[in-house]
């Protein structure tokens, strides 16, 4: 479980760094919009992509935080729905999961 916890902590740090870059982009820390209208259109489209990526990153970060909380409480390998053990192979592939395969499918 310590390997999984370390992996989750590394993932959490990576996601937080990614969020910082997204926020820097949205606050135009690299500079204001270009004066060229076509370039502005491209930059605006990029903003929409960054917004979507930020949402996905925040969702994944919340899942990681939840998994770490469960590990710290000593129930990280148990399904939070049925209480059965989560298959270790599932945890290898999806370290932040809190559900066994059966409950995830429901």
TIMAR-455398 format. One record per atom (N, C-alpha, C): residue number from 1; residue in one letter; atom name; chain; x, y, z. Coordinates in steps of 0.1 Angstrom, whole numbers, plus 5000, padded with zeros to 4 digits. Each point is the difference from the previous one (the first is absolute). Example, Ala and Ser with C-alpha at 12.3 -4.5 7.8 and 13.67 -1.06 7.14 Angstrom:
% TIMAR-455398
{site 1 'a' 'N' 'A' {5132 4943 5078}}
{site 1 'a' 'CA' 'A' {4991 5012 5000}}
{site 1 'a' 'C' 'A' {5009 5012 5000}}
{site 2 's' 'N' 'A' {4996 5011 4993}}
{site 2 's' 'CA' 'A' {5009 5011 5000}}
{site 2 's' 'C' 'A' {4992 5011 5008}}
This chain:
% TIMAR-455398
{site 1 'x' 'N' 'A' {5008 4988 5000}}
{site 1 'x' 'CA' 'A' {4992 5012 5000}}
{site 1 'x' 'C' 'A' {5009 5013 5000}}
{site 2 'x' 'N' 'A' {5012 4999 5006}}
{site 2 'x' 'CA' 'A' {5008 5012 5000}}
{site 2 'x' 'C' 'A' {5005 5004 4986}}
{site 3 'x' 'N' 'A' {5002 4990 4991}}
{site 3 'x' 'CA' 'A' {5003 5003 4986}}
{site 3 'x' 'C' 'A' {4989 5007 4994}}
{site 4 'x' 'N' 'A' {4988 4996 5002}}
{site 4 'x' 'CA' 'A' {4988 5006 4994}}
{site 4 'x' 'C' 'A' {4998 5014 5006}}
{site 5 'x' 'N' 'A' {5002 5002 5013}}
{site 5 'x' 'CA' 'A' {4999 5013 5006}}
{site 5 'x' 'C' 'A' {5011 5010 4994}}
{site 6 'x' 'N' 'A' {5012 4995 4998}}
{site 6 'x' 'CA' 'A' {5010 5008 4994}}
{site 6 'x' 'C' 'A' {4997 5004 4986}}
{site 7 'x' 'N' 'A' {4994 4990 4993}}
{site 7 'x' 'CA' 'A' {4996 5003 4986}}
{site 7 'x' 'C' 'A' {4989 5010 4999}}
{site 8 'x' 'N' 'A' {4990 4999 5009}}
{site 8 'x' 'CA' 'A' {4990 5010 5001}}
{site 8 'x' 'C' 'A' {5005 5014 5004}}
{site 9 'x' 'N' 'A' {5009 5000 5009}}
{site 9 'x' 'CA' 'A' {5006 5013 5004}}
{site 9 'x' 'C' 'A' {5007 5007 4988}}
{site 10 'x' 'N' 'A' {5007 4992 4993}}
{site 10 'x' 'CA' 'A' {5007 5005 4988}}
{site 10 'x' 'C' 'A' {4990 5005 4989}}
{site 11 'x' 'N' 'A' {4990 4992 4998}}
{site 11 'x' 'CA' 'A' {4989 5004 4991}}
{site 11 'x' 'C' 'A' {4994 5013 5004}}
{site 12 'x' 'N' 'A' {4997 5001 5014}}
{site 12 'x' 'CA' 'A' {4994 5013 5005}}
{site 12 'x' 'C' 'A' {5009 5012 4997}}
{site 13 'x' 'N' 'A' {5013 4998 5003}}
{site 13 'x' 'CA' 'A' {5010 5011 4997}}
{site 13 'x' 'C' 'A' {5000 5004 4986}}
{site 14 'x' 'N' 'A' {5000 4990 4991}}
{site 14 'x' 'CA' 'A' {4999 5003 4985}}
{site 14 'x' 'C' 'A' {4988 5007 4996}}
{site 15 'x' 'N' 'A' {4988 4996 5006}}
{site 15 'x' 'CA' 'A' {4988 5006 4996}}
{site 15 'x' 'C' 'A' {4999 5015 5006}}
{site 16 'x' 'N' 'A' {5005 5002 5011}}
{site 16 'x' 'CA' 'A' {5001 5014 5006}}
{site 16 'x' 'C' 'A' {5008 5009 4991}}
{site 17 'x' 'N' 'A' {5012 4994 4996}}
{site 17 'x' 'CA' 'A' {5008 5008 4991}}
{site 17 'x' 'C' 'A' {4993 5003 4987}}
{site 18 'x' 'N' 'A' {4993 4991 4995}}
{site 18 'x' 'CA' 'A' {4992 5002 4987}}
{site 18 'x' 'C' 'A' {4990 5010 5002}}
{site 19 'x' 'N' 'A' {4993 5000 5012}}
{site 19 'x' 'CA' 'A' {4990 5010 5003}}
{site 19 'x' 'C' 'A' {5006 5014 5000}}
{site 20 'x' 'N' 'A' {5012 5001 5006}}
{site 20 'x' 'CA' 'A' {5006 5013 5000}}
{site 20 'x' 'C' 'A' {5003 5005 4986}}
{site 21 'x' 'N' 'A' {5004 4991 4991}}
{site 21 'x' 'CA' 'A' {5002 5005 4986}}
{site 21 'x' 'C' 'A' {4987 5004 4994}}
{site 22 'x' 'N' 'A' {4989 4993 5002}}
{site 22 'x' 'CA' 'A' {4988 5003 4994}}
{site 22 'x' 'C' 'A' {4995 5014 5005}}
{site 23 'x' 'N' 'A' {5002 5002 5013}}
{site 23 'x' 'CA' 'A' {4996 5013 5006}}
{site 23 'x' 'C' 'A' {5009 5011 4995}}
{site 24 'x' 'N' 'A' {5012 4998 4998}}
{site 24 'x' 'CA' 'A' {5009 5010 4994}}
{site 24 'x' 'C' 'A' {4995 5003 4986}}
{site 25 'x' 'N' 'A' {4996 4990 4992}}
{site 25 'x' 'CA' 'A' {4995 5003 4987}}
{site 25 'x' 'C' 'A' {4988 5008 5000}}
{site 26 'x' 'N' 'A' {4991 4997 5009}}
{site 26 'x' 'CA' 'A' {4987 5007 5001}}
{site 26 'x' 'C' 'A' {5001 5014 5005}}
{site 27 'x' 'N' 'A' {5011 5003 5007}}
{site 27 'x' 'CA' 'A' {5002 5013 5005}}
{site 27 'x' 'C' 'A' {5009 5008 4991}}
{site 28 'x' 'N' 'A' {5003 4994 4989}}
{site 28 'x' 'CA' 'A' {5008 5006 4989}}
{site 28 'x' 'C' 'A' {5014 5005 5006}}
{site 29 'x' 'N' 'A' {5006 4991 5008}}
{site 29 'x' 'CA' 'A' {5013 5004 5006}}
{site 29 'x' 'C' 'A' {5011 5000 4989}}
{site 30 'x' 'N' 'A' {4997 4994 4988}}
{site 30 'x' 'CA' 'A' {5009 5000 4989}}
{site 30 'x' 'C' 'A' {4998 5012 4991}}
{site 31 'x' 'N' 'A' {4991 5009 5004}}
{site 31 'x' 'CA' 'A' {4997 5012 4992}}
{site 31 'x' 'C' 'A' {4985 5000 4995}}
{site 32 'x' 'N' 'A' {4996 5012 4996}}
{site 32 'x' 'CA' 'A' {4986 5002 4996}}
{site 32 'x' 'C' 'A' {4998 4994 4987}}
{site 33 'x' 'N' 'A' {4987 5000 4996}}
{site 33 'x' 'CA' 'A' {4997 4994 4987}}
{site 33 'x' 'C' 'A' {5007 5008 4989}}
{site 34 'x' 'N' 'A' {5003 4992 4989}}
{site 34 'x' 'CA' 'A' {5006 5006 4988}}
{site 34 'x' 'C' 'A' {4991 5011 4994}}
{site 35 'x' 'N' 'A' {5006 5009 4993}}
{site 35 'x' 'CA' 'A' {4992 5011 4994}}
{site 35 'x' 'C' 'A' {4993 4995 4987}}
{site 36 'x' 'N' 'A' {5006 4989 4994}}
{site 36 'x' 'CA' 'A' {4995 4995 4988}}
{site 36 'x' 'C' 'A' {4987 4992 5003}}
{site 37 'x' 'N' 'A' {4989 5003 4993}}
{site 37 'x' 'CA' 'A' {4987 4994 5003}}
{site 37 'x' 'C' 'A' {5000 4985 4998}}
{site 38 'x' 'N' 'A' {5007 4994 4990}}
{site 38 'x' 'CA' 'A' {5000 4986 4998}}
{site 38 'x' 'C' 'A' {5008 4993 5011}}
{site 39 'x' 'N' 'A' {5011 5006 5004}}
{site 39 'x' 'CA' 'A' {5007 4995 5011}}
{site 39 'x' 'C' 'A' {4992 5000 5013}}
{site 40 'x' 'N' 'A' {4992 5011 5002}}
{site 40 'x' 'CA' 'A' {4991 5000 5012}}
{site 40 'x' 'C' 'A' {4990 4989 5000}}
{site 41 'x' 'N' 'A' {4995 4997 4988}}
{site 41 'x' 'CA' 'A' {4990 4989 4999}}
{site 41 'x' 'C' 'A' {5007 4987 5004}}
{site 42 'x' 'N' 'A' {5012 4998 4996}}
{site 42 'x' 'CA' 'A' {5008 4987 5003}}
{site 42 'x' 'C' 'A' {5002 5000 5015}}
{site 43 'x' 'N' 'A' {5004 5011 5006}}
{site 43 'x' 'CA' 'A' {5003 5001 5014}}
{site 43 'x' 'C' 'A' {4987 4997 5008}}
{site 44 'x' 'N' 'A' {4989 5005 4996}}
{site 44 'x' 'CA' 'A' {4987 4998 5006}}
{site 44 'x' 'C' 'A' {4996 4985 5000}}
{site 45 'x' 'N' 'A' {5002 4994 4988}}
{site 45 'x' 'CA' 'A' {4998 4986 4999}}
{site 45 'x' 'C' 'A' {5009 4992 5010}}
{site 46 'x' 'N' 'A' {5012 5004 5001}}
{site 46 'x' 'CA' 'A' {5009 4994 5009}}
{site 46 'x' 'C' 'A' {4995 5001 5015}}
{site 47 'x' 'N' 'A' {4994 5012 5003}}
{site 47 'x' 'CA' 'A' {4995 5002 5013}}
{site 47 'x' 'C' 'A' {4989 4989 5003}}
{site 48 'x' 'N' 'A' {4992 4997 4990}}
{site 48 'x' 'CA' 'A' {4989 4990 5002}}
{site 48 'x' 'C' 'A' {5006 4986 5003}}
{site 49 'x' 'N' 'A' {5011 4997 4993}}
{site 49 'x' 'CA' 'A' {5007 4987 5002}}
{site 49 'x' 'C' 'A' {5006 5000 5014}}
{site 50 'x' 'N' 'A' {5006 5011 5004}}
{site 50 'x' 'CA' 'A' {5006 5000 5013}}
{site 50 'x' 'C' 'A' {4990 4999 5011}}
{site 51 'x' 'N' 'A' {4988 5007 4998}}
{site 51 'x' 'CA' 'A' {4989 4999 5010}}
{site 51 'x' 'C' 'A' {4996 4985 5002}}
{site 52 'x' 'N' 'A' {4999 4993 4989}}
{site 52 'x' 'CA' 'A' {4996 4986 5000}}
{site 52 'x' 'C' 'A' {5010 4991 5007}}
{site 53 'x' 'N' 'A' {5013 5003 4997}}
{site 53 'x' 'CA' 'A' {5011 4992 5006}}
{site 53 'x' 'C' 'A' {5000 5003 5015}}
{site 54 'x' 'N' 'A' {4998 5013 5004}}
{site 54 'x' 'CA' 'A' {5000 5003 5014}}
{site 54 'x' 'C' 'A' {4989 4993 5007}}
{site 55 'x' 'N' 'A' {4988 4999 4995}}
{site 55 'x' 'CA' 'A' {4989 4993 5006}}
{site 55 'x' 'C' 'A' {5004 4985 5002}}
{site 56 'x' 'N' 'A' {5005 4994 4990}}
{site 56 'x' 'CA' 'A' {5004 4986 5001}}
{site 56 'x' 'C' 'A' {5011 4998 5010}}
{site 57 'x' 'N' 'A' {5009 5009 5001}}
{site 57 'x' 'CA' 'A' {5011 5000 5010}}
{site 57 'x' 'C' 'A' {4995 5001 5014}}
{site 58 'x' 'N' 'A' {4991 5009 5002}}
{site 58 'x' 'CA' 'A' {4994 5002 5013}}
{site 58 'x' 'C' 'A' {4992 4988 5005}}
{site 59 'x' 'N' 'A' {4993 4993 4990}}
{site 59 'x' 'CA' 'A' {4993 4988 5003}}
{site 59 'x' 'C' 'A' {5009 4989 5004}}
{site 60 'x' 'N' 'A' {5011 4998 4993}}
{site 60 'x' 'CA' 'A' {5010 4990 5003}}
{site 60 'x' 'C' 'A' {5007 5003 5013}}
{site 61 'x' 'N' 'A' {5003 5013 5003}}
{site 61 'x' 'CA' 'A' {5006 5003 5012}}
{site 61 'x' 'C' 'A' {4991 4997 5012}}
{site 62 'x' 'N' 'A' {4987 5003 4999}}
{site 62 'x' 'CA' 'A' {4990 4996 5011}}
{site 62 'x' 'C' 'A' {5000 4985 5002}}
{site 63 'x' 'N' 'A' {5001 4992 4990}}
{site 63 'x' 'CA' 'A' {5000 4986 5001}}
{site 63 'x' 'C' 'A' {5013 4995 5008}}
{site 64 'x' 'N' 'A' {5011 5007 4996}}
{site 64 'x' 'CA' 'A' {5013 4996 5007}}
{site 64 'x' 'C' 'A' {4999 5004 5015}}
{site 65 'x' 'N' 'A' {4995 5012 5002}}
{site 65 'x' 'CA' 'A' {4998 5004 5014}}
{site 65 'x' 'C' 'A' {4992 4990 5008}}
{site 66 'x' 'N' 'A' {4989 4996 4994}}
{site 66 'x' 'CA' 'A' {4991 4990 5007}}
{site 66 'x' 'C' 'A' {5007 4987 5002}}
{site 67 'x' 'N' 'A' {5007 4995 4990}}
{site 67 'x' 'CA' 'A' {5008 4988 5002}}
{site 67 'x' 'C' 'A' {5010 5001 5011}}
{site 68 'x' 'N' 'A' {5007 5011 5000}}
{site 68 'x' 'CA' 'A' {5010 5002 5011}}
{site 68 'x' 'C' 'A' {4994 5001 5014}}
{site 69 'x' 'N' 'A' {4989 5006 5001}}
{site 69 'x' 'CA' 'A' {4992 5001 5012}}
{site 69 'x' 'C' 'A' {4997 4986 5005}}
{site 70 'x' 'N' 'A' {4995 4992 4991}}
{site 70 'x' 'CA' 'A' {4996 4986 5003}}
{site 70 'x' 'C' 'A' {5012 4992 5004}}
{site 71 'x' 'N' 'A' {5011 5002 4994}}
{site 71 'x' 'CA' 'A' {5013 4993 5004}}
{site 71 'x' 'C' 'A' {5004 5004 5014}}
{site 72 'x' 'N' 'A' {4999 5013 5002}}
{site 72 'x' 'CA' 'A' {5004 5005 5014}}
{site 72 'x' 'C' 'A' {4991 4994 5011}}
{site 73 'x' 'N' 'A' {4987 4998 4996}}
{site 73 'x' 'CA' 'A' {4991 4994 5009}}
{site 73 'x' 'C' 'A' {5000 4985 5001}}
{site 74 'x' 'N' 'A' {5009 4994 4993}}
{site 74 'x' 'CA' 'A' {5002 4985 5000}}
{site 74 'x' 'C' 'A' {4990 4992 4992}}
{site 75 'x' 'N' 'A' {4993 5007 4991}}
{site 75 'x' 'CA' 'A' {4990 4992 4992}}
{site 75 'x' 'C' 'A' {5002 5002 4985}}
{site 76 'x' 'N' 'A' {5012 5003 4996}}
{site 76 'x' 'CA' 'A' {5003 5004 4986}}
{site 76 'x' 'C' 'A' {4999 4988 4991}}
{site 77 'x' 'N' 'A' {5001 4988 5005}}
{site 77 'x' 'CA' 'A' {4999 4988 4991}}
{site 77 'x' 'C' 'A' {4986 4994 5000}}
{site 78 'x' 'N' 'A' {4990 5007 5007}}
{site 78 'x' 'CA' 'A' {4987 4995 5001}}
{site 78 'x' 'C' 'A' {4990 5008 4991}}
{site 79 'x' 'N' 'A' {4991 4994 4993}}
{site 79 'x' 'CA' 'A' {4990 5007 4992}}
{site 79 'x' 'C' 'A' {4991 5008 5010}}
{site 80 'x' 'N' 'A' {4999 5013 4996}}
{site 80 'x' 'CA' 'A' {4992 5009 5009}}
{site 80 'x' 'C' 'A' {4985 4997 4999}}
{site 81 'x' 'N' 'A' {4996 4992 4990}}
{site 81 'x' 'CA' 'A' {4985 4997 4999}}
{site 81 'x' 'C' 'A' {4997 4987 5007}}
{site 82 'x' 'N' 'A' {5007 4989 4997}}
{site 82 'x' 'CA' 'A' {4997 4987 5005}}
{site 82 'x' 'C' 'A' {5009 4995 5011}}
{site 83 'x' 'N' 'A' {5011 5006 5002}}
{site 83 'x' 'CA' 'A' {5010 4997 5011}}
{site 83 'x' 'C' 'A' {5009 4988 4996}}
{site 84 'x' 'N' 'A' {4998 4994 4989}}
{site 84 'x' 'CA' 'A' {5009 4989 4995}}
{site 84 'x' 'C' 'A' {5014 5006 4996}}
{site 85 'x' 'N' 'A' {5010 4991 5000}}
{site 85 'x' 'CA' 'A' {5013 5004 4996}}
{site 85 'x' 'C' 'A' {5000 5004 4985}}
{site 86 'x' 'N' 'A' {5007 5010 4996}}
{site 86 'x' 'CA' 'A' {5002 5004 4986}}
{site 86 'x' 'C' 'A' {5011 4992 4995}}
{site 87 'x' 'N' 'A' {4998 4994 4988}}
{site 87 'x' 'CA' 'A' {5011 4992 4994}}
{site 87 'x' 'C' 'A' {5012 5008 4998}}
{site 88 'x' 'N' 'A' {5012 4995 5005}}
{site 88 'x' 'CA' 'A' {5012 5007 4999}}
{site 88 'x' 'C' 'A' {5004 5004 4986}}
{site 89 'x' 'N' 'A' {4996 4992 4990}}
{site 89 'x' 'CA' 'A' {5003 5003 4986}}
{site 89 'x' 'C' 'A' {4992 5013 4996}}
{site 90 'x' 'N' 'A' {4988 5001 5005}}
{site 90 'x' 'CA' 'A' {4992 5012 4997}}
{site 90 'x' 'C' 'A' {5007 5013 5006}}
{site 91 'x' 'N' 'A' {5005 4998 5013}}
{site 91 'x' 'CA' 'A' {5007 5011 5006}}
{site 91 'x' 'C' 'A' {5013 5004 4993}}
{site 92 'x' 'N' 'A' {5006 4990 4994}}
{site 92 'x' 'CA' 'A' {5012 5003 4992}}
{site 92 'x' 'C' 'A' {4997 5009 4988}}
{site 93 'x' 'N' 'A' {4989 4996 4993}}
{site 93 'x' 'CA' 'A' {4996 5008 4988}}
{site 93 'x' 'C' 'A' {4994 5013 5004}}
{site 94 'x' 'N' 'A' {4992 5000 5010}}
{site 94 'x' 'CA' 'A' {4992 5012 5004}}
{site 94 'x' 'C' 'A' {5003 5003 5015}}
{site 95 'x' 'N' 'A' {5011 5005 5003}}
{site 95 'x' 'CA' 'A' {5004 5001 5015}}
{site 95 'x' 'C' 'A' {4991 5008 5008}}
{site 96 'x' 'N' 'A' {4992 5009 4994}}
{site 96 'x' 'CA' 'A' {4991 5009 5008}}
{site 96 'x' 'C' 'A' {4986 4995 5000}}
{site 97 'x' 'N' 'A' {4997 4987 4996}}
{site 97 'x' 'CA' 'A' {4987 4995 5001}}
{site 97 'x' 'C' 'A' {4996 4997 5014}}
{site 98 'x' 'N' 'A' {4988 5001 5003}}
{site 98 'x' 'CA' 'A' {4994 4997 5013}}
{site 98 'x' 'C' 'A' {4989 4989 4999}}
{site 99 'x' 'N' 'A' {4999 4995 4988}}
{site 99 'x' 'CA' 'A' {4989 4990 4997}}
{site 99 'x' 'C' 'A' {5006 4988 4994}}
{site 100 'x' 'N' 'A' {4994 4988 5004}}
{site 100 'x' 'CA' 'A' {5004 4988 4993}}
{site 100 'x' 'C' 'A' {4993 5000 4986}}
{site 101 'x' 'N' 'A' {5004 4990 4992}}
{site 101 'x' 'CA' 'A' {4995 5000 4986}}
{site 101 'x' 'C' 'A' {4985 4998 5000}}
{site 102 'x' 'N' 'A' {4994 4992 5008}}
{site 102 'x' 'CA' 'A' {4986 4998 5000}}
{site 102 'x' 'C' 'A' {4992 5012 5003}}
{site 103 'x' 'N' 'A' {5005 5007 5011}}
{site 103 'x' 'CA' 'A' {4993 5013 5004}}
{site 103 'x' 'C' 'A' {5002 5011 4990}}
{site 104 'x' 'N' 'A' {5011 5000 4994}}
{site 104 'x' 'CA' 'A' {5003 5011 4989}}
{site 104 'x' 'C' 'A' {4991 4998 4988}}
{site 105 'x' 'N' 'A' {4997 4987 4997}}
{site 105 'x' 'CA' 'A' {4992 4997 4989}}
{site 105 'x' 'C' 'A' {4985 5003 5002}}
{site 106 'x' 'N' 'A' {4996 5000 5013}}
{site 106 'x' 'CA' 'A' {4986 5003 5003}}
{site 106 'x' 'C' 'A' {4998 5015 4999}}
